Amino acid sequence: MRVEFIDVGGVNTRVIYEGDKSKKAILLIHGFGIGAESWLLNIDELGKDYYVVAPDQIGHGFTDPVSLNGGPPHPVNLKHLFDVADKMGIDSFVPCGSSYGALMAALMWFEAPDRIPQVILNGTGSCFNTEEELANALQGTLKNAGMAIRSPTLESCKQRMANTMYDISMVPDDVLLSQLTAYAQPTYIGWWEEAMKGMMDIPAVRPYRILERLEDIDVDTLIVWGREDPRGIHERAVEACKRMPKAELVTFEKCGHLPYMEYPDLFHDAVRKFVN
């Protein structure tokens, strides 16, 4: 894999990528409060068959923060992701998102369905939780991630990951070190708190919810879920899949919130069978 820092609309953006640019493109979109390094186990492997691009979203990892003007981060991140795709020269691509990143993937399809032939959603309460469940999940995120971000140590980062996964031993040390370094940046905590405040403003994020319009997602969609996901209820994924016209659900047993990290081989098999 390779790393570049690119100017995306004036925002210094870290992008990790690999693969042949002539092949089908997959845009890997990480969750909230973690960076593109969360796809560390997937980029090279999927890069054998696809052109894989994993950017840090606005304010995450090593991409610069920008002002949210008191609102939620959704529109800023959505525009930035499209700008990254344009900058990397990928017109048609499969967005593959995790958690909040999966919501971004679905919203990208709603905004530009002609560019997106398929969608992959991984462990995403952001997509399928009710408003009450989403508020509870965000409280969990505020407590769990806040512990690591406000006082970043290797142990606090590890504990943060442990609280979302079935087996913490599955987290590569490289992911923890990159996460720790990102959290130590002086601008990180302020932007994260501003973004969390916007995310927890339920009325403000309603325009970006998709639970109420799942029937409209008329695109081949792969949903990958961990049975023991503490952030996304498995039953909600089952219910959502039934409502979506072209969706299929793959469940990993003894798996938490990050199926692509916890069971990378199973994840790669599922992606290869799905993406065409």
C-alpha positions in Angstrom: 0.0 0.0 0.0 1.0 3.6 -0.5 0.3 6.8 1.4 0.0 10.3 0.0 -1.1 13.6 1.3 -3.1 15.4 -1.3 -4.8 18.8 -1.5 -8.6 18.2 -1.6 -10.4 21.5 -2.0 -7.8 23.2 0.2 -7.9 20.4 2.8 -4.6 18.5 3.4 -5.9 14.9 3.2 -4.1 11.6 3.9 -5.0 8.8 1.5 -3.9 5.2 1.7 -4.3 3.3 -1.6 -3.2 0.3 -3.6 -4.1 -1.5 -6.8 -4.3 -1.0 -10.6 -6.2 2.2 -11.5 -7.7 0.5 -14.5 -9.6 -2.0 -12.3 -12.9 -1.4 -10.5 -12.5 1.1 -7.6 -13.5 0.5 -4.0 -13.6 3.6 -1.7 -13.0 2.4 1.9 -14.7 4.8 4.4 -13.8 4.5 8.1 -16.0 5.1 11.0 -16.2 8.1 13.3 -13.2 8.7 15.6 -10.8 6.4 13.8 -8.8 6.8 10.6 -8.1 5.0 7.4 -5.6 2.8 9.2 -8.6 0.7 10.4 -8.5 -0.8 6.9 -4.8 -1.8 7.3 -5.5 -5.6 6.9 -7.7 -5.0 3.8 -6.0 -2.5 1.5 -3.2 -4.7 0.1 -5.3 -7.8 -0.1 -8.2 -6.1 -1.9 -5.7 -4.2 -4.0 -4.8 -7.4 -5.7 -8.2 -7.3 -7.5 -9.4 -3.7 -7.3 -8.2 -0.1 -7.1 -8.6 0.5 -3.4 -8.6 4.1 -1.9 -8.9 4.7 1.8 -8.9 8.4 2.8 -9.0 9.9 6.3 -12.3 11.8 6.5 -12.3 15.5 7.6 -10.8 15.9 11.0 -9.9 12.2 11.3 -6.5 10.5 11.2 -4.2 12.9 9.6 -6.6 14.9 7.5 -7.1 18.5 8.5 -10.2 19.6 10.4 -12.5 22.3 9.0 -15.2 24.4 10.7 -18.6 22.8 10.9 -20.4 26.1 11.6 -22.4 24.6 14.5 -23.9 21.8 12.3 -23.3 18.1 12.0 -20.2 16.8 10.1 -22.3 14.9 7.5 -22.4 17.4 4.6 -18.8 18.4 5.0 -17.6 14.7 5.0 -19.9 13.8 2.1 -18.5 16.6 -0.1 -14.9 15.8 0.9 -15.3 12.1 0.0 -16.6 12.9 -3.5 -13.7 15.4 -3.9 -11.3 12.7 -2.9 -12.7 10.3 -5.5 -12.4 13.1 -8.1 -8.9 13.9 -7.1 -7.9 10.2 -7.2 -9.4 9.9 -10.7 -12.2 7.5 -9.9 -15.5 8.3 -11.5 -17.4 5.0 -10.9 -16.7 3.2 -7.5 -18.1 1.0 -4.8 -18.2 2.8 -1.5 -17.5 0.4 1.4 -18.2 2.1 4.8 -18.0 1.1 8.4 -20.3 2.4 11.1 -20.7 6.2 10.4 -18.7 5.6 7.3 -21.4 3.2 6.0 -23.9 6.1 6.4 -21.6 8.2 4.2 -21.5 5.3 1.7 -25.3 5.1 1.5 -25.6 8.9 1.2 -23.1 8.9 -1.6 -25.4 6.6 -3.6 -28.4 8.8 -2.9 -26.4 11.8 -4.2 -24.8 10.2 -7.2 -26.4 6.9 -8.1 -25.0 7.0 -11.6 -21.4 6.8 -10.2 -22.1 4.0 -7.7 -23.0 0.5 -9.1 -22.8 -1.3 -5.7 -22.6 -0.4 -2.0 -21.1 -2.2 1.0 -22.3 -1.4 4.6 -20.4 -2.8 7.6 -21.8 -2.8 11.2 -23.7 0.5 11.0 -26.1 1.6 13.7 -25.8 5.0 12.0 -27.8 3.6 9.1 -30.3 1.2 10.8 -30.8 2.3 14.4 -33.9 4.2 15.5 -33.4 7.7 16.7 -33.5 6.6 20.3 -31.1 3.7 19.7 -28.8 6.1 17.8 -28.8 8.6 20.7 -27.9 5.8 23.1 -25.1 4.5 20.8 -23.7 8.1 20.5 -23.6 8.3 24.2 -21.6 5.1 24.3 -19.2 6.6 21.6 -18.9 9.8 23.6 -17.9 7.9 26.7 -15.7 5.3 25.0 -13.9 7.3 22.5 -13.7 10.4 24.7 -11.6 8.4 27.2 -9.0 7.7 24.6 -9.1 11.0 22.7 -8.9 13.3 25.8 -6.1 11.3 27.4 -4.4 9.3 24.6 -2.2 6.5 25.6 -1.5 3.2 23.9 -3.6 1.5 26.7 -6.6 3.9 26.4 -6.6 3.4 22.6 -6.5 -0.4 23.1 -9.3 -0.3 25.6 -11.4 1.9 23.3 -11.1 -0.8 20.5 -11.7 -3.6 23.1 -15.1 -2.1 23.9 -16.3 -2.4 20.3 -14.8 -5.7 19.3 -15.4 -9.3 20.3 -11.6 -10.1 20.7 -9.2 -7.3 21.1 -6.3 -9.5 20.1 -7.5 -9.1 16.5 -6.4 -5.5 16.4 -3.0 -4.9 14.8 -0.5 -3.0 16.9 0.1 -0.7 13.9 -3.5 0.5 14.0 -3.2 1.4 17.7 0.0 3.3 17.2 -1.4 5.3 14.2 -4.6 6.0 16.3 -2.6 7.2 19.2 -0.5 9.5 17.0 -3.6 11.0 15.4 -5.3 11.6 18.8 -2.1 13.4 20.1 -2.5 16.1 17.5 -3.4 19.4 19.2 -6.3 20.0 16.8 -7.9 16.6 17.2 -9.9 16.9 20.5 -11.5 20.3 19.7 -12.8 19.1 16.3 -14.0 15.8 17.6 -16.0 17.5 20.4 -17.5 19.9 17.9 -18.4 17.1 15.5 -19.9 14.9 18.3 -22.1 17.8 19.4 -23.4 18.1 15.9 -23.9 14.3 15.6 -25.9 14.3 18.8 -28.3 17.0 17.5 -30.9 14.6 16.3 -33.1 17.2 14.5 -30.1 18.5 12.7 -29.1 15.0 11.4 -32.6 13.9 10.3 -32.0 15.0 6.7 -29.1 12.5 6.6 -30.9 9.5 8.0 -31.7 6.6 5.7 -33.7 4.3 8.0 -36.9 5.9 6.9 -36.1 5.5 3.2 -34.5 2.0 2.9 -37.0 1.0 0.2 -35.5 3.7 -2.0 -32.0 2.2 -2.0 -32.4 0.5 -5.4 -28.8 -0.7 -5.7 -27.0 -4.0 -5.1 -26.0 -3.7 -1.4 -23.9 -6.0 0.7 -24.5 -5.7 4.5 -21.7 -7.2 6.7 -22.4 -7.5 10.4 -20.9 -9.0 13.5 -23.4 -10.9 15.6 -22.1 -9.4 18.8 -21.8 -5.8 17.6 -22.2 -3.6 20.6 -22.9 -0.5 18.5 -25.3 -1.9 15.9 -28.1 -4.3 16.8 -28.1 -7.4 14.6 -31.9 -7.6 14.4 -31.9 -4.1 12.9 -29.7 -5.3 10.1 -32.0 -8.2 9.4 -35.0 -5.9 9.3 -33.2 -3.4 7.1 -32.1 -6.1 4.6 -35.8 -7.2 4.2 -36.8 -3.6 3.3 -34.0 -2.9 0.8 -34.8 -4.1 -2.7 -31.4 -5.5 -3.6 -29.6 -6.2 -0.3 -28.0 -9.3 1.1 -26.8 -9.8 4.7 -23.6 -11.6 5.7 -23.2 -12.2 9.5 -20.0 -13.1 11.2 -20.3 -15.0 14.4 -18.2 -14.1 17.5 -17.7 -10.7 15.9 -18.1 -7.2 17.1 -18.3 -3.8 15.4 -15.4 -4.2 12.9 -16.0 -7.3 10.9 -13.4 -6.3 8.2 -10.7 -6.1 10.9 -11.9 -9.0 13.1 -12.3 -11.5 10.3 -10.4 -10.1 7.3 -10.3 -13.3 5.3 -14.0 -13.8 5.5 -14.5 -10.2 4.7 -12.4 -10.4 1.6 -14.2 -13.5 0.4 -17.6 -11.7 0.8 -16.4 -8.6 -1.0 -15.0 -10.6 -3.9 -18.2 -12.6 -4.3 -20.2 -9.5 -4.3 -18.3 -6.9 -6.3 -18.6 -7.5 -10.0 
